[in-house]
Amino acid sequence: MEEQPLQFIDTWDQVGQALGAVLVALSLIFLLVHFVKLLTTGAPKKKYDYITTSEIGALWRVSIFFLVGAAVLANSFIDQIGPMWLIIRMFTTLAITVVLLVVAKNVLKFYYPFYMEKRLKALRFQPRISPKSGKPMKLLSEEEEDVYLDEGMQAEENLFSVDYDVWIDEESGYTKIEKYSGHLHAETCPECNYNTFRVER
């Protein structure tokens, strides 16, 4: 009568080893895909947008697959036998995995953005090359850029809902305007279609 539970545990361990290896492999594939996208996104503004919209989500997905896979894999190599030991090790592994996932979530939510902000700042102010002359463009100051922004854009900047960077090629006159999120939230106005619609009270 004891053969059947032991056989079940052996089968469970074999399935766990295969499933854990697959989950860990998937996490590494997701990480590789993220880095490939990051490297193949050429323009600094496009790379900036990809990092702000996708990086934390991609790393969270990698964390889930890796931690769950590693937990299942580690659990399947524990030598204790018997149904009671199986329940104990499953509960212990689940508890440790949940704790590690909470830690990973908090690191990505509260600490990682500080590191990410430095990279984003470097990308935002990385010199742009003019497609017209092939020379570095000049980033205009807040006072200088107003000439190139229409009234709606200036209103967005005044509300701090959007921040615009204006790059100019002084040789050819080519101008590039890049849009970034401001530090205050505003909705799209139904009348002018700019981000100037905000509830005051």
Secondary structure, 3 states (H helix, E strand, C coil): CCHHHHHHHHHHHHHHHHHHHHHHHHHHHHHHHHHHHHHHCCCHHHHHHHHHHHHHHHHHHHHHHHHHHHHHHHHHCCCCCCHHHHHHHHHHHHHHHHHHHHHHHHHHHHHHHHHHHHHHHHHHCCCCECCCCCCECEECCHHHHHHHCCHHHHHHHHCCCEEEEEEECCCCCCEEEEEEECCCCCECCCCCCCCCECCCC
